């Protein structure tokens, strides 16, 4: 899905969440299917768990943080948002810390989710800290590149450390055990918090955590391919996607074909087949549809009213393998039409220039400030995670190259964000945290086999008390959601294994 298109859907969903949260109850949120995947302006952000029950949500609280934890001469401070749920807490109980990530911290997580069930069992105090530069936590007056230099995982971890000490003193839990929880990017922060501040946190659950920064993340689409092959159609689903891709490529060779693609995929403006950036954006949209569905396939977002949760790998392959549905290009277009209809999109905007105009806005009132501008900056400055089509053994073509993302970094944030600089940033990140070689204890790494992000995660034990839980057949962060009667046995067992580790850490 195109970057601009994803941002608009993401923003619309989260504005809906915000309007409900302000009344301190939540019923159903369309943000439960975020169109924003990690490594592009959409990240692997953990979506909020939608519920059809009313909950009283904890109010906003604020802590005064340093703008720069690593410059003793910088005395500027700002207000960071956090939440507390002490409903289950009993004296001597542990403190559970949910780590916020690349989006608004939703207080619904303070009353539901697997960690809340753990809290009930162990009489834990639950706290959650919103990540700097996201949601309501605004350290600076705007999102200029000069100000975004204060946005980094290192600053975020230092925020967590100061917050941990602040809560320990304020709530009189100085000697209590602490366990951190996070999913996706916050999952990485969870393990890195344990790595960098082991004296402050006694254990960490790092769900779907990409720990290895990488420039050209070709493995993402490789896993998408493998996950699609788990349908009842086997390799046929991928074969038909490949055939449809071949037809699109043929149509790109002639202006008449451009017109056909414009009509077939309901593009907002006539396609110019000589504009490589618009072509890449078009494929970002079309391929992004498959990526989004696979990443969140059949996870525990099956809540009443949540938009798009019924669209799964089975849906994709039923469409692509339905021989009565026209040729393979028509079926490919039918899937895109289903996504557009689900999210009420009248046309598909693939304009690279329009996307840039949105992402260059620095105001907190802009749509980009909902998380897109900030997260793209973090990918350019720390992680990359660029989900390209550079792998030749996948069915989606070769039209989203690494150069597209490098250009995006430069066009949005300045020429100094070139390939060489980004490579240096990646090397620094992996040197700082260890990448696949992260050396930690008392950490558990749950990952789902369907989730493409497991390719950058820890899927095998790296120590006696740094264990991997690889959950066959599950998607991104599935273990963090509330249990349902439809959960497969391996997911049920994974939650039990995570709980066993938590219990061991807090004893």
Steps between C-alpha positions, in 0.01 A plus 500: 500500500638845414655698781259787472203267475613312810548818696150623418338173608719481809421859599126458447496190717697655782294819501201275556677331789594835650144632490378192686782495751434861596163389638681228702312210344570296191267278305641428154785659307580485131865545594516133586641429155780757466622557148848591609771232495841522663773611255284742301285780634282219615676312774460168672317687764283293729136597435273576794284211615145591409229386739123500495481558873510831680807574704588796718843600377771656714552874449805665349785564743818692429866477591760770440781359287829638376505584131849352464606240755855490363591870504546627856511860373152475347255581779184507287213282621157395372188312612465130411172314531451180696222283646460302823267213594534400867173303510673164552798619701573368846796592716808310390361427156706556186486799265414431137615760249338517155725689259346742252615505140463673165147625550257634757509306827146366536383463863276209398817292546481589869184295547527212254758275337702199613722707729191616691406137565852448634456811718181358650681176583805660657342815652710729282503876467464583128654808341546610139723777363428663165805527271643847451382678182189281470143550615477791744866481604647801318855585611542783246293772335490320164640208301780677317810293423686710756255389767473139385862449602355450850293204374688174538471163668784600735314808619187287531681247719639779718142631535399155620785487751412837651130410500574171676684682779229764523219243536703294747527804727152641443315169542738369767601193300875548522576140597233331287576288195456665158412331171480684167265410215500613140393388153670580169728808535405521872594132514849601391499776761399243762803278440727803461372645828602179673834511312586862582341534845507149655498650850163662431303214343498138616367343184369590156242364256603600147219399266551510121812708561726579202842519666718508187507832318539434128514712187330280241237291677433256217405233751167669565348407165667161515297425813187647339552253214550209740198602707274518195615148411349373827149535352317195370614595148869463580732659243214570257410821683851642453514372143186694412629814671818465293296463181301813584822688572633395159187642337541831684861519386395444139240776523766741627674478163243710310277806561194292419603267779536796736138587430396142569682500835345836591153359446569154640634624832289819522796735517419859599696638204609355164809286535820627342705188434821704469478627860695240697404643838128489422541144371679403822224665701238309304670171577536611863124526508425174323767290667429673832151350495649151512758599759245650738267202488779248554658691787176505701349177367247344738647665806293580806335811361179309441289753684154609404504783248875516434556584133681256272569219745305254287751548215760228542749293304209270415311799358794597279553152364129429452490806274827431318414134439137549397510417129145626451608846615662597170866490406769538767527877449126540558529294819797710616289811439208343683714463812607864477135600455410307815762688702392837359136424574579385853679826578258716298760621249351640179827496307862402542741795528845394381653846456850508648500880499175513695642258752809716544288809553327326790814362661687829483248672726650569842195621694356288779162570340593326174387152403865390482539582870273206588815291472602481136761775492652386829524133415647552155761718669587216739537258211731741319701583813515167684347185353417519126291178489421593139262237363616483140420269210871437442462130575446323169329200657167668576193562281458877529740632237809717533351849506562601863881514507727612782571821309135602543534509879839670492352773284206531737734562794685768307190665357329526839790566739785633287784388276719389790270199550669316214576131471842529662360689799213255545741207487709666770188554709408133469849392600486727803161357605617140477825583677306673774245223562664189354254416223447124475789466746331693780642373831226505763343294774145468632338581166244302304457552124157394364466505119241368256596296195253689278632840610766630256675682784620175651773508233672778701421353840633239739338167411742264677616503861809712557546398863351298782299803609474676162252280321310510173137397460432440132123467455409306188213648299462829686559857390635827638472536881214249520601385847446848646127509429232363730443127465204378296336161456637491144864516606704208361666271759847632420394856585342385825821319588712803408310721747556238770872491424523880516315500831736237639797724420333804658423300811861387526631856468276645770543225760 
